[in-house]
Amino acid sequence: MTSMTALDVDALLAAGAACYRAAADDVTGDLRCGVDLGTATVVLTVVDGRGAPVYLDAISAEVVRDGVVVDFAGATAAVRELRTRAQELLGVELESAATAYPPGVGESESRACRFVLEQAGLECRALVDEVSAAQALLGLTEGAIADVGGGSTGVGVYRGGALVALGDLPGGGHHLNLILAGALGLTTPEAEELKRKDEAGAHAATLQPGIERIAANIARLLDPVPDGPVHLVGGALMVRGAGQVVSRYIGHPVVEHDHALLITPFGIALI
């Protein structure tokens, strides 16, 4: 697989972000659907035969905790609603989808993701770990992917385009929300919203200990250390200056992406 540059990836994801709740005008070939069952959000993405983003939609739903489906009915309802909305706008029936799970989740727990799709009327086309889903979009030859989710951080190391190490440790965006909530006297949802809107990095110093904890987990999982940089994906570390903190802590180059939270969802659709 040919490795995409950060510019290529960000241009693709910018197009994906632009088609939020609106179908792309230029569609080629059959459509492929992906469902990302996240800690705070359930995301549905659609790509066309070229792998170009066609559609993106999301619902806030706390149905997954640490990669495990804890509210099966709620997760099913969210996916069913997303499927209905996509079908109405796209004018086609979505019959199948791929989905993904954190690397640290066991086989029996990950099967719940498949069952959610099936109960929502979608055949589960593929079930993979989230790092492999991100790799489907990034196509790294040398380097690593650190997928920082709400509850955990998964890291995959690639050499010669092959996955040579894969692991997952607790700690992610939810822990950053707790730090910010405690410091500012906010509820956890309020802290999450503030963190996402903090484009100027006003709370970077407050969050730095939490970011360094995530960086410590990334460092533990970088075995072997890759020749290429570590790509940060997921929405948890989309905090101004977070990449610099991680790079300095682990002593290794880091690549950030403008739409990092969309890499895994669109990668799932590409599987």
Backbone bond lengths (Angstrom), bond angles and torsions (degrees), N, CA, C in turn:
res aa  C-N    CA-C-N  psi(-1)  N-CA   C-N-CA  omega(-1)  CA-C   N-CA-C  phi
1 M - - - 1.462 - - 1.511 109.17 -
2 T 1.294 117.92 132.97 1.449 122.34 -179.53 1.517 110.26 -75.32
3 S 1.339 116.15 131.08 1.446 120.45 179.77 1.524 110.35 -73.15
4 M 1.330 116.04 133.93 1.457 120.85 176.73 1.519 109.01 -88.88
5 T 1.321 117.98 146.21 1.450 120.79 173.12 1.519 108.90 -75.54
6 A 1.344 115.82 162.59 1.456 119.52 178.14 1.524 110.32 -59.23
7 L 1.337 116.37 -35.78 1.460 119.91 178.97 1.521 110.91 -64.75
8 D 1.345 117.06 -43.31 1.458 120.89 178.29 1.533 110.44 -59.14
9 V 1.329 115.48 -48.16 1.456 120.41 -177.40 1.516 110.59 -62.80
10 D 1.323 116.98 -46.05 1.456 119.61 -177.13 1.527 111.76 -67.20
11 A 1.329 117.24 -33.77 1.461 119.72 176.26 1.523 110.31 -65.54
12 L 1.331 116.23 -41.56 1.461 120.84 178.15 1.526 110.97 -63.80
13 L 1.335 116.10 -43.90 1.457 119.92 -177.87 1.523 111.74 -71.77
14 A 1.326 116.76 -30.50 1.463 119.10 175.19 1.522 109.93 -62.63
15 A 1.326 115.89 -39.06 1.463 120.16 175.99 1.520 110.36 -64.68
16 G 1.334 116.01 -37.96 1.458 119.89 177.65 1.510 112.13 -65.09
17 A 1.334 116.62 -42.87 1.459 120.62 178.80 1.523 111.12 -63.87
18 A 1.327 116.00 -33.76 1.462 120.70 -178.81 1.519 112.47 -69.28
19 C 1.345 116.98 -22.95 1.465 118.83 -178.18 1.528 111.81 -97.06
20 Y 1.340 116.19 23.25 1.455 120.07 176.62 1.529 110.74 -59.63
21 R 1.327 116.20 120.45 1.468 123.77 -178.83 1.524 112.35 56.32
22 A 1.333 117.75 24.66 1.466 120.79 177.24 1.518 108.21 -149.36
23 A 1.320 117.01 130.13 1.462 120.33 -178.26 1.524 111.04 -71.51
24 A 1.330 116.64 143.09 1.457 121.01 176.64 1.527 110.03 -65.58
25 D 1.329 115.94 149.19 1.467 120.24 -178.36 1.528 111.81 -73.21
26 D 1.331 117.02 -38.02 1.458 122.13 -174.45 1.524 109.60 -103.21
27 V 1.311 117.30 104.72 1.465 122.34 -177.87 1.513 109.69 -121.51
28 T 1.336 115.93 130.27 1.454 121.21 -179.03 1.529 110.38 -125.88
29 G 1.340 116.93 128.47 1.460 120.64 173.77 1.521 113.61 78.19
30 D 1.325 114.34 -172.55 1.465 121.03 -177.79 1.530 111.11 -71.00
31 L 1.321 115.20 150.38 1.454 121.27 179.81 1.524 110.65 -90.77
32 R 1.343 115.48 144.42 1.463 122.05 174.98 1.522 108.43 -125.06
33 C 1.313 115.37 138.57 1.461 121.72 -173.18 1.525 110.71 -114.48
34 G 1.327 116.11 145.60 1.458 121.64 175.02 1.518 110.13 -131.95
35 V 1.330 116.73 145.94 1.466 122.33 177.45 1.523 108.72 -126.10
36 D 1.331 115.95 122.90 1.460 122.13 179.13 1.523 108.01 -108.21
37 L 1.329 116.73 110.56 1.456 122.64 179.34 1.520 108.31 -90.10
38 G 1.335 116.76 87.81 1.452 121.57 -176.46 1.516 113.06 -88.96
39 T 1.340 114.94 173.76 1.462 120.68 -178.72 1.520 112.10 -65.29
40 A 1.329 116.67 -40.01 1.459 120.27 -177.59 1.519 113.59 -114.02
41 T 1.331 116.95 -15.89 1.463 120.77 -173.37 1.517 110.80 -142.34
42 V 1.320 116.12 140.94 1.467 122.10 170.82 1.527 106.71 -104.97
43 V 1.332 116.31 125.27 1.466 121.51 -173.74 1.525 109.49 -118.90
44 L 1.339 116.15 137.61 1.459 121.68 172.85 1.527 108.24 -118.43
45 T 1.315 115.97 129.37 1.465 121.52 178.82 1.523 109.45 -125.55
46 V 1.336 115.51 154.37 1.465 121.61 176.86 1.528 108.02 -136.88
47 V 1.339 116.14 133.61 1.459 121.92 174.11 1.523 108.07 -122.16
48 D 1.350 115.90 158.84 1.462 118.98 178.29 1.515 111.10 -96.82
49 G 1.322 116.83 -169.02 1.459 121.51 -175.40 1.510 114.43 -63.31
50 R 1.332 118.13 -20.09 1.460 122.20 177.03 1.527 112.13 -88.87
51 G 1.318 116.02 -6.79 1.454 120.09 -173.80 1.513 112.54 85.37
52 A 1.334 117.81 9.36 1.461 121.93 179.76 1.521 110.48 -80.75
53 P 1.339 118.11 140.71 1.468 120.85 178.71 1.518 111.67 -61.59
54 V 1.315 115.64 135.48 1.464 122.08 179.50 1.528 110.72 -116.62
55 Y 1.336 116.79 -34.99 1.466 119.79 -171.59 1.522 109.14 -158.04
56 L 1.333 114.66 146.64 1.460 122.21 178.35 1.517 108.70 -146.60
57 D 1.333 116.72 134.21 1.454 120.91 176.30 1.526 108.14 -152.16
58 A 1.319 116.40 156.13 1.461 119.99 -177.60 1.517 110.42 -150.95
59 I 1.336 115.07 153.73 1.458 122.83 175.89 1.523 107.89 -132.43
60 S 1.327 116.66 131.77 1.463 120.16 174.04 1.520 108.52 -71.58
61 A 1.325 116.22 123.87 1.467 120.45 -177.68 1.515 109.50 -159.33
62 E 1.306 117.23 120.53 1.464 121.72 179.15 1.526 108.52 -90.51
63 V 1.328 115.43 73.08 1.465 121.25 -175.27 1.523 112.34 -111.11
64 V 1.335 115.74 -6.92 1.464 121.32 -179.09 1.517 108.61 -127.10
65 R 1.336 117.01 137.94 1.456 121.74 176.94 1.525 108.62 -132.82
66 D 1.335 115.68 121.51 1.461 121.95 -178.25 1.529 111.64 53.45
67 G 1.330 115.46 38.66 1.449 120.73 175.98 1.513 115.10 83.62
68 V 1.331 117.61 -2.48 1.463 122.03 -177.73 1.528 109.01 -107.09
69 V 1.329 116.73 132.31 1.464 121.15 177.45 1.521 108.31 -70.47
70 V 1.343 116.16 115.78 1.467 120.76 -178.80 1.527 111.67 -107.42
71 D 1.317 117.41 -12.82 1.471 122.14 176.61 1.522 107.30 -131.18
72 F 1.334 115.43 85.61 1.455 120.42 -174.96 1.530 111.37 -62.91
73 A 1.329 116.77 -43.60 1.466 120.53 -179.21 1.525 110.98 -65.24
74 G 1.324 116.68 -42.06 1.457 120.33 179.11 1.515 112.39 -65.57
75 A 1.328 116.29 -40.47 1.462 120.16 178.36 1.518 110.90 -64.92
76 T 1.327 116.40 -42.80 1.463 120.97 179.32 1.528 110.86 -62.77
77 A 1.335 116.29 -43.35 1.462 120.40 -179.92 1.525 111.09 -63.16
78 A 1.329 116.85 -39.51 1.466 120.73 -179.95 1.518 110.94 -65.19
79 V 1.333 116.92 -45.30 1.467 120.50 -179.92 1.522 110.48 -66.24
80 R 1.335 116.91 -40.54 1.465 120.08 179.39 1.533 110.55 -62.32
81 E 1.329 117.04 -41.77 1.467 119.89 178.97 1.527 111.09 -66.04
82 L 1.324 117.21 -42.89 1.463 120.26 178.39 1.526 111.19 -62.42
83 R 1.335 116.56 -40.74 1.463 120.43 178.86 1.526 110.54 -63.31
84 T 1.321 116.74 -43.97 1.473 120.66 -179.85 1.520 111.11 -61.87
85 R 1.328 116.73 -45.32 1.459 120.10 -179.25 1.527 111.00 -64.14
86 A 1.342 116.86 -40.72 1.468 119.91 -179.92 1.521 111.01 -65.63
87 Q 1.329 116.95 -42.78 1.464 120.27 -178.94 1.523 111.53 -63.59
88 E 1.324 116.49 -39.23 1.459 119.97 179.77 1.525 111.05 -64.72
89 L 1.319 117.17 -39.23 1.455 119.88 -177.25 1.527 112.09 -80.34
90 L 1.334 116.30 -39.67 1.462 120.27 -177.73 1.525 112.59 -79.92
91 G 1.326 116.24 -23.29 1.457 119.55 -179.48 1.515 113.88 74.82
92 V 1.327 116.88 22.34 1.471 121.54 177.65 1.520 108.53 -135.80
93 E 1.330 115.32 159.87 1.459 119.51 175.83 1.520 109.25 -91.21
94 L 1.328 116.20 128.01 1.455 121.73 176.44 1.530 107.81 -91.81
95 E 1.324 116.03 112.19 1.458 120.44 -173.42 1.521 112.80 -99.39
96 S 1.333 117.95 -22.48 1.456 120.13 -176.80 1.521 110.03 -145.18
97 A 1.326 115.54 163.44 1.461 121.13 178.12 1.522 108.89 -158.34
98 A 1.312 115.78 157.29 1.458 121.61 171.03 1.526 107.69 -99.51
99 T 1.313 116.60 158.63 1.457 120.82 175.04 1.525 108.70 -147.42
100 A 1.343 116.48 173.09 1.463 119.53 -172.99 1.522 110.43 -145.85
101 Y 1.330 115.39 166.72 1.460 122.75 -178.09 1.530 108.76 -142.81
102 P 1.337 118.78 156.61 1.463 120.78 177.59 1.522 111.33 -63.33
103 P 1.338 118.20 147.47 1.471 120.32 -177.04 1.523 114.25 -57.06
104 G 1.344 117.61 -28.80 1.457 119.68 -176.42 1.511 114.61 -81.51
105 V 1.316 117.86 -4.50 1.468 121.21 -179.27 1.522 109.66 -81.89
106 G 1.316 116.13 134.96 1.455 120.75 -178.53 1.518 112.98 -72.02
107 E 1.325 115.12 169.16 1.460 120.82 -176.34 1.517 112.26 -61.81
108 S 1.323 116.96 -42.22 1.464 119.59 -176.99 1.525 110.67 -67.49
109 E 1.349 117.06 -39.80 1.461 119.85 179.26 1.524 111.22 -68.69
110 S 1.335 116.84 -38.04 1.462 119.79 -177.92 1.529 112.00 -66.69
111 R 1.331 116.45 -27.08 1.468 119.46 179.59 1.519 111.90 -62.67
112 A 1.341 116.87 -23.62 1.460 120.06 178.48 1.520 110.99 -61.39
113 C 1.349 117.17 -31.93 1.467 120.69 177.93 1.524 110.10 -63.33
114 R 1.326 116.17 -40.45 1.464 120.93 176.99 1.529 110.66 -62.48
115 F 1.327 116.24 -43.80 1.465 120.30 -178.01 1.529 111.35 -65.18
116 V 1.331 117.34 -35.17 1.469 120.93 177.63 1.522 109.86 -60.25
117 L 1.334 116.21 -48.14 1.468 119.95 179.53 1.518 110.84 -59.84
118 E 1.328 116.72 -46.07 1.453 120.71 -176.76 1.526 111.23 -63.13
119 Q 1.330 117.32 -39.94 1.463 120.20 178.93 1.525 111.48 -69.31
120 A 1.341 116.36 -23.14 1.465 120.58 178.46 1.528 111.97 -88.78
121 G 1.328 117.40 4.52 1.454 121.47 175.96 1.517 114.71 91.86
122 L 1.348 116.98 15.78 1.464 121.17 -179.54 1.526 110.36 -116.85
123 E 1.308 116.36 127.46 1.457 119.57 171.31 1.531 108.26 -69.04
124 C 1.343 116.68 133.82 1.460 119.94 -179.88 1.529 109.03 -80.73
125 R 1.325 115.83 103.38 1.464 122.41 -176.66 1.523 112.27 -71.01
126 A 1.318 116.08 -34.19 1.459 121.32 -179.06 1.519 109.42 -159.91
127 L 1.325 115.86 148.10 1.462 122.88 177.93 1.522 107.03 -133.45
128 V 1.333 117.43 110.37 1.466 121.68 -175.62 1.523 109.79 -132.73
129 D 1.336 116.28 167.50 1.463 119.48 173.74 1.522 109.76 -74.26
130 E 1.327 116.29 156.83 1.456 121.48 -173.05 1.523 113.24 -66.88
131 V 1.318 117.40 -32.05 1.468 119.40 177.97 1.525 110.29 -65.16
132 S 1.315 117.37 -43.14 1.469 120.89 177.90 1.525 110.67 -64.49
133 A 1.334 116.97 -33.60 1.468 120.22 176.68 1.532 110.12 -65.33
134 A 1.320 117.34 -44.17 1.468 120.54 178.15 1.526 110.47 -63.25
135 Q 1.332 116.75 -37.41 1.462 120.83 178.98 1.525 111.85 -64.65
136 A 1.328 117.06 -29.23 1.465 120.12 178.05 1.516 111.06 -60.65
137 L 1.336 117.34 -28.63 1.456 120.93 177.41 1.531 111.52 -92.72
138 L 1.334 117.20 -44.58 1.461 120.55 -175.33 1.522 112.61 -73.80
139 G 1.321 117.64 -37.83 1.457 121.74 179.94 1.517 113.20 58.20
140 L 1.330 117.90 49.44 1.466 121.35 -178.41 1.528 111.49 -68.34
141 T 1.314 115.51 141.65 1.460 121.47 169.85 1.524 109.81 -96.42
142 E 1.326 116.25 -49.81 1.464 122.50 177.23 1.521 108.14 -129.97
143 G 1.311 116.75 127.71 1.458 119.39 178.85 1.513 111.54 144.48
144 A 1.313 116.02 -164.79 1.462 121.20 -178.78 1.512 109.78 -143.32
145 I 1.328 114.66 156.08 1.464 122.79 175.40 1.516 107.63 -117.60
146 A 1.335 115.76 125.90 1.459 121.29 173.74 1.524 107.26 -112.79
147 D 1.328 115.96 105.01 1.469 122.00 -179.01 1.526 107.61 -94.13
148 V 1.331 115.71 102.34 1.452 121.22 -176.36 1.528 108.74 -97.25
149 G 1.314 115.79 104.39 1.448 121.27 -179.25 1.509 111.79 -95.89
150 G 1.324 116.07 -165.32 1.448 120.16 -178.94 1.517 112.85 -69.41
151 G 1.342 116.71 -38.63 1.456 119.56 -174.47 1.500 116.24 -113.10
152 S 1.329 118.20 -17.32 1.461 119.96 -176.04 1.519 110.66 -151.05
153 T 1.328 114.70 168.26 1.462 122.18 178.61 1.518 108.74 -124.07
154 G 1.331 116.34 119.50 1.459 121.72 177.66 1.518 109.89 -105.75
155 V 1.327 116.50 137.68 1.467 121.74 -178.56 1.520 109.72 -130.01
156 G 1.334 115.23 130.94 1.459 121.24 173.60 1.517 109.39 -123.01
157 V 1.332 117.11 136.14 1.463 122.87 179.97 1.524 108.68 -107.86
158 Y 1.343 115.88 132.05 1.463 121.22 -177.23 1.531 110.62 -118.36
159 R 1.319 115.14 135.56 1.459 122.60 173.76 1.525 108.25 -134.72
160 G 1.310 115.81 126.97 1.452 119.70 -177.45 1.516 112.52 59.20
161 G 1.332 116.98 29.15 1.453 121.88 -179.26 1.513 114.43 80.53
162 A 1.340 117.39 -2.96 1.466 121.55 -178.14 1.527 110.64 -103.42
163 L 1.315 115.80 141.96 1.458 121.23 176.82 1.525 108.99 -75.44
164 V 1.337 116.63 120.12 1.464 120.31 -177.19 1.522 112.46 -111.89
165 A 1.328 117.79 -12.71 1.464 120.76 177.23 1.519 108.72 -156.73
166 L 1.322 115.66 142.46 1.462 121.08 -178.90 1.520 108.94 -148.64
167 G 1.334 116.04 130.06 1.459 119.13 179.55 1.514 111.50 -156.83
168 D 1.327 115.49 173.52 1.463 121.13 -174.88 1.529 107.93 -152.09
169 L 1.343 116.08 138.02 1.457 120.88 177.49 1.533 109.22 -135.49
170 P 1.339 117.57 150.05 1.463 120.39 178.37 1.527 111.16 -63.44
171 G 1.319 115.31 149.70 1.456 120.64 177.90 1.511 111.62 120.47
172 G 1.335 116.67 121.21 1.458 119.79 -178.82 1.508 111.35 -167.61
173 G 1.329 115.30 -147.97 1.452 121.08 -174.37 1.515 114.16 -62.27
174 H 1.335 118.07 -33.60 1.466 120.37 -179.17 1.519 110.91 -62.38
175 H 1.334 116.11 -36.15 1.458 120.16 -179.75 1.532 110.67 -69.26
176 L 1.338 116.79 -34.34 1.462 120.01 174.70 1.524 110.42 -66.19
177 N 1.319 116.47 -39.15 1.468 120.41 177.88 1.527 111.05 -61.74
178 L 1.326 116.77 -40.45 1.462 120.52 179.46 1.521 111.24 -64.30
179 I 1.337 116.60 -39.67 1.471 120.68 178.20 1.526 110.10 -62.11
180 L 1.334 116.11 -47.97 1.463 120.78 -177.94 1.522 111.31 -67.17
181 A 1.315 116.31 -39.51 1.466 120.35 179.14 1.523 110.79 -63.17
182 G 1.320 116.31 -43.30 1.466 120.39 179.71 1.515 112.76 -65.89
183 A 1.331 115.87 -38.39 1.466 120.17 -177.32 1.525 112.11 -71.81
184 L 1.326 116.74 -33.68 1.466 120.58 -173.06 1.529 113.75 -109.82
185 G 1.323 117.03 1.09 1.456 119.94 179.56 1.514 113.13 68.54
186 L 1.330 116.83 39.09 1.460 122.64 -177.89 1.522 110.58 -108.11
187 T 1.329 116.10 164.13 1.453 119.63 167.97 1.527 107.83 -76.15
188 T 1.327 117.00 161.95 1.461 119.96 179.70 1.523 112.43 -61.08
189 P 1.362 119.63 -43.93 1.475 119.01 176.13 1.524 112.64 -60.49
190 E 1.338 117.31 -38.67 1.466 120.23 178.25 1.523 110.77 -63.83
191 A 1.329 116.66 -39.89 1.465 120.84 178.86 1.520 110.56 -65.40
192 E 1.322 117.33 -40.28 1.465 121.48 178.34 1.525 110.20 -60.95
193 E 1.330 116.64 -44.65 1.461 121.12 -179.59 1.526 110.62 -65.01
194 L 1.317 117.36 -42.67 1.463 121.33 179.67 1.523 110.84 -64.40
195 K 1.325 116.08 -41.83 1.473 120.32 -179.82 1.520 110.87 -61.56
196 R 1.326 117.41 -41.69 1.464 121.44 -178.44 1.530 111.77 -67.26
197 K 1.343 116.98 -30.22 1.456 120.30 -176.18 1.526 113.12 -94.52
198 D 1.328 116.91 0.18 1.469 120.78 -175.03 1.524 110.80 -82.73
199 E 1.329 116.49 67.17 1.462 120.89 -177.33 1.518 112.43 -68.58
200 A 1.317 117.34 -25.43 1.463 120.65 -178.70 1.520 112.56 -85.05
201 G 1.335 117.34 -7.69 1.457 120.23 179.00 1.515 113.27 73.87
202 A 1.337 117.64 30.31 1.457 121.38 -177.61 1.527 112.44 -63.69
203 H 1.325 117.12 -25.22 1.469 120.53 -176.62 1.532 112.42 -110.84
204 A 1.316 115.80 16.78 1.471 120.05 -178.24 1.522 111.97 -61.22
205 A 1.337 116.79 -41.03 1.467 119.86 -178.61 1.525 111.00 -64.88
206 T 1.341 116.42 -39.03 1.465 120.42 178.38 1.521 111.19 -64.31
207 L 1.331 116.17 -37.45 1.460 121.26 -175.73 1.531 113.29 -86.17
208 Q 1.330 117.36 -10.49 1.467 119.41 -173.40 1.530 113.95 -56.32
209 P 1.347 119.94 -42.90 1.473 118.20 178.19 1.524 112.62 -58.94
210 G 1.349 116.77 -38.40 1.462 120.25 178.18 1.511 111.84 -69.02
211 I 1.326 116.77 -39.15 1.468 120.46 177.73 1.520 109.91 -64.63
212 E 1.336 116.56 -39.50 1.467 120.14 178.73 1.531 111.24 -66.55
213 R 1.328 116.97 -32.26 1.473 119.38 176.09 1.523 110.19 -65.09
214 I 1.349 116.03 -42.45 1.466 119.70 176.35 1.521 110.31 -63.72
215 A 1.356 116.33 -40.86 1.464 120.82 178.55 1.529 111.08 -61.66
216 A 1.331 116.40 -37.16 1.464 119.81 178.33 1.523 110.63 -62.91
217 N 1.332 116.93 -39.33 1.463 120.53 177.19 1.525 111.34 -66.38
218 I 1.336 116.15 -40.35 1.470 119.56 177.02 1.519 110.05 -60.40
219 A 1.333 116.29 -44.73 1.467 120.53 -179.62 1.537 110.98 -60.91
220 R 1.324 116.94 -40.29 1.469 120.60 179.97 1.527 111.49 -64.68
221 L 1.334 115.96 -30.97 1.463 120.53 -176.30 1.530 113.28 -90.86
222 L 1.342 117.54 -7.52 1.468 121.06 178.95 1.525 109.68 -84.64
223 D 1.289 116.16 70.47 1.468 121.75 -178.86 1.523 109.02 -139.33
224 P 1.350 116.70 102.22 1.468 128.36 10.44 1.526 112.36 -80.24
225 V 1.337 115.18 159.04 1.464 120.24 176.11 1.527 108.09 -70.37
226 P 1.332 117.98 129.00 1.465 120.39 -175.95 1.526 112.37 -76.39
227 D 1.324 115.30 159.12 1.460 120.26 175.22 1.523 111.11 -74.79
228 G 1.315 117.57 -33.16 1.454 121.80 -179.63 1.516 112.12 -94.47
229 P 1.335 117.09 179.19 1.469 121.32 -177.04 1.527 113.08 -74.24
230 V 1.322 114.35 167.64 1.457 122.09 174.10 1.526 108.31 -93.29
231 H 1.324 116.84 123.29 1.459 122.25 178.00 1.523 108.93 -93.40
232 L 1.339 116.35 122.66 1.458 121.23 177.86 1.523 109.50 -87.55
233 V 1.329 116.53 122.04 1.456 120.76 177.34 1.524 108.09 -126.66
234 G 1.336 115.75 165.12 1.450 121.00 -174.43 1.521 109.80 94.75
235 G 1.316 116.74 161.55 1.453 120.60 -175.62 1.509 114.94 -87.65
236 A 1.339 117.84 -11.51 1.467 120.05 -171.08 1.520 113.60 -65.04
237 L 1.337 118.07 -35.14 1.465 120.48 -176.50 1.520 112.70 -103.34
238 M 1.330 117.32 22.98 1.459 119.79 174.36 1.527 109.66 -82.37
239 V 1.323 113.66 58.01 1.459 123.59 178.63 1.520 106.91 -116.52
240 R 1.314 117.39 132.42 1.460 121.00 -177.85 1.533 110.59 -54.98
241 G 1.321 116.10 124.69 1.457 121.28 178.84 1.513 114.89 90.22
242 A 1.357 117.48 -5.44 1.464 119.97 -176.54 1.523 111.65 -63.31
243 G 1.331 117.00 -40.60 1.456 120.31 -179.71 1.512 112.18 -60.72
244 Q 1.323 117.42 -39.60 1.454 121.20 178.60 1.518 110.83 -65.47
245 V 1.334 116.09 -40.61 1.463 120.24 178.53 1.525 110.41 -61.64
246 V 1.338 115.86 -46.73 1.464 120.13 -179.40 1.522 110.73 -63.76
247 S 1.332 117.20 -46.85 1.464 121.15 -178.47 1.527 111.54 -59.80
248 R 1.321 115.88 -44.48 1.465 120.62 179.95 1.529 110.71 -64.67
249 Y 1.321 116.81 -39.94 1.460 120.84 -176.92 1.527 111.53 -69.31
250 I 1.334 116.92 -43.81 1.466 119.45 -176.13 1.524 112.24 -88.41
251 G 1.336 117.43 -11.37 1.461 120.70 179.68 1.515 112.66 66.64
252 H 1.329 115.83 40.15 1.463 120.21 -176.37 1.530 108.24 -150.45
253 P 1.352 118.42 147.43 1.464 120.08 179.42 1.526 112.11 -62.55
254 V 1.327 114.57 145.61 1.463 122.13 -179.15 1.525 109.10 -129.18
255 V 1.315 116.61 140.22 1.468 122.06 175.08 1.525 108.28 -112.89
256 E 1.345 115.42 126.78 1.454 120.93 174.17 1.529 109.43 -103.88
257 H 1.327 116.37 153.02 1.457 121.93 179.76 1.518 109.54 -123.54
258 D 1.339 115.32 139.07 1.464 120.74 -176.55 1.528 112.59 -57.83
259 H 1.328 116.48 -34.17 1.468 120.96 -178.93 1.531 109.15 -121.76
260 A 1.339 115.10 52.76 1.467 120.71 -174.69 1.526 112.76 -58.44
261 L 1.320 117.02 -32.11 1.466 119.70 -177.40 1.528 112.43 -70.22
262 L 1.330 118.33 -12.57 1.463 121.00 180.00 1.523 113.35 -97.67
263 I 1.325 117.68 -8.17 1.469 120.17 -175.65 1.525 111.27 -62.50
264 T 1.315 117.03 -51.92 1.468 118.88 -179.19 1.521 112.69 -67.13
265 P 1.355 120.44 -44.26 1.473 119.08 178.29 1.527 113.69 -58.39
266 F 1.342 118.38 -44.51 1.460 118.79 179.04 1.529 110.72 -74.95
267 G 1.340 117.14 -29.47 1.460 118.80 174.46 1.521 112.02 -63.13
268 I 1.341 116.02 -37.32 1.468 120.03 177.52 1.523 110.32 -59.59
269 A 1.329 116.88 -43.69 1.477 120.38 -179.75 1.517 111.06 -63.36
270 L 1.335 117.46 -29.65 1.464 121.65 -178.53 1.529 113.23 -76.72
271 I 1.329 116.77 -18.01 1.471 120.24 -177.56 1.522 110.94 -61.05
